[in-house]
Amino acid sequence: MKDIAIQLVDNTDSNGELMDVKIQPVRDANGKIIQGIVIGDTLQQNKALILIAHPNDFKANPTLGVGIGDITLDSDLLDYRHEIREQFSKDGLKITELDLYSVDSVKIEAHYE
């Protein structure tokens, strides 16, 4: 399953730098760390990473990435809607709702097929 993996620190976490690997050490009775890396649902994280990334950012899939940060330099949101659909599809994500008609309000509902 592509939506279960190592989680990254997000804006709801109080510890760690944003987008770092989420680590929550668990110790045994002797104080020895027995686990630490958090595994869980990463659907929202994966969607965010695809939006943020530019092509060539992912070594394993160099064509993946929307580069949404460049949207402020472009006035044609139609191109970005097409690009988001194409890039999400490359990762196996099916978009059920895409609302990008203003840079101030973006809504993307998607899930893995």
C-alpha positions in Angstrom: 0.0 0.0 0.0 1.4 3.4 -1.0 -0.4 5.3 1.7 1.3 3.5 4.6 4.9 4.5 5.1 7.4 6.5 7.2 5.7 9.7 8.3 7.2 13.2 8.1 6.7 16.0 10.7 3.8 18.2 9.7 2.2 21.3 11.0 0.3 19.4 13.7 3.5 18.1 15.4 5.1 20.0 18.3 8.5 18.4 17.9 10.9 18.4 15.0 11.4 20.5 11.9 8.7 20.5 9.2 9.2 17.7 6.7 11.8 15.8 8.8 11.3 12.1 9.5 8.9 11.8 12.4 10.6 10.1 15.3 8.9 9.2 18.6 11.4 7.1 20.6 9.9 4.2 22.7 12.1 2.8 25.4 12.1 -0.5 27.2 12.3 -0.9 31.0 16.2 -0.5 30.8 15.9 2.7 28.8 17.0 1.1 25.5 15.3 2.5 22.5 13.2 -0.3 20.9 11.4 1.8 18.2 11.3 5.3 17.0 10.4 6.0 13.4 6.7 6.6 13.0 4.9 4.5 10.4 1.3 5.4 9.4 -1.1 6.9 6.9 0.8 9.1 4.5 -1.8 9.9 1.9 -1.9 13.6 2.7 1.9 13.7 3.0 2.3 12.1 -0.4 -0.1 14.5 -2.1 1.8 17.4 -0.6 5.2 16.1 -1.6 4.0 15.6 -5.2 2.6 19.2 -5.3 5.8 20.7 -3.8 8.4 18.7 -5.8 9.7 19.7 -9.1 10.7 17.2 -11.8 14.0 15.6 -10.9 13.4 16.0 -7.1 12.6 12.3 -6.8 15.5 10.1 -7.7 13.4 7.0 -8.2 10.8 8.8 -10.3 12.5 11.9 -12.0 9.5 13.0 -14.0 7.2 13.2 -10.9 6.5 16.7 -9.4 4.2 19.7 -10.0 6.3 22.5 -8.6 3.3 24.3 -7.2 5.5 27.0 -5.6 5.9 28.5 -9.1 2.2 29.1 -9.3 2.6 32.7 -8.1 4.7 33.4 -11.2 1.9 32.0 -13.6 -1.6 33.3 -14.2 -2.9 30.1 -16.0 -4.3 27.9 -13.4 -5.7 25.6 -16.0 -2.2 24.3 -16.8 -1.7 23.6 -13.1 -5.0 21.6 -12.9 -3.9 19.5 -15.8 -0.4 19.0 -14.4 -1.8 18.0 -11.0 -4.0 15.4 -12.5 -1.2 14.0 -14.6 1.4 13.9 -11.8 -1.1 12.4 -9.3 -2.0 9.7 -11.8 1.7 8.8 -12.3 1.8 7.9 -8.6 -1.4 6.0 -8.7 -3.6 8.6 -7.2 -7.1 9.1 -8.5 -8.5 12.6 -8.1 -12.2 12.8 -7.2 -12.2 16.6 -6.6 -9.9 19.3 -7.8 -10.7 22.9 -7.0 -8.0 25.3 -8.2 -9.5 28.4 -9.6 -7.8 30.8 -7.2 -4.3 30.5 -5.6 -6.0 31.5 -2.3 -8.2 28.4 -2.2 -7.0 25.0 -3.3 -8.9 21.7 -2.6 -7.7 18.3 -3.8 -9.4 15.1 -2.9 -7.6 12.0 -4.1 -7.0 8.4 -3.1 -4.8 5.5 -4.3 -6.5 3.2 -6.8 
